[in-house]
Amino acid sequence: MTTTSTKFLTNCPRCGYIAEAQTQDGVVVTVKCKMCGYEGELPSPDLKDKPWRVL
């Protein structure tokens, strides 16, 4: 089974600047901001209102 990675742009939770985001599983997003240096994991924006799958 192969895992695909999805890369997209999002706003940094710390400074609000455009940051690079990447997800492997669609549940957790890894965010890296070049402006303020923030690196961390956040829940996917697709799960904001309701989870679409249960782990």
MODA-V540016 format. One record per pair of residues at least 12 apart in sequence whose C-alpha atoms are under 6 Angstrom apart, sorted by the first residue. I is the first residue (numbers start at 1). J is the second residue. D is the distance in whole Angstrom. If there is no record, write none. Layout:
i:I j:J d:D
i:I j:J d:D
//
This chain:
i:5 j:23 d:6
i:5 j:24 d:5
i:6 j:22 d:6
i:6 j:23 d:5
i:7 j:21 d:6
i:7 j:22 d:4
i:8 j:21 d:5
i:9 j:21 d:6
i:19 j:32 d:6
i:19 j:33 d:4
i:20 j:32 d:5
i:27 j:43 d:6
i:27 j:44 d:5
i:28 j:42 d:6
i:28 j:43 d:5
i:28 j:44 d:5
i:29 j:41 d:5
i:29 j:42 d:5
i:29 j:43 d:6
i:29 j:44 d:5
//
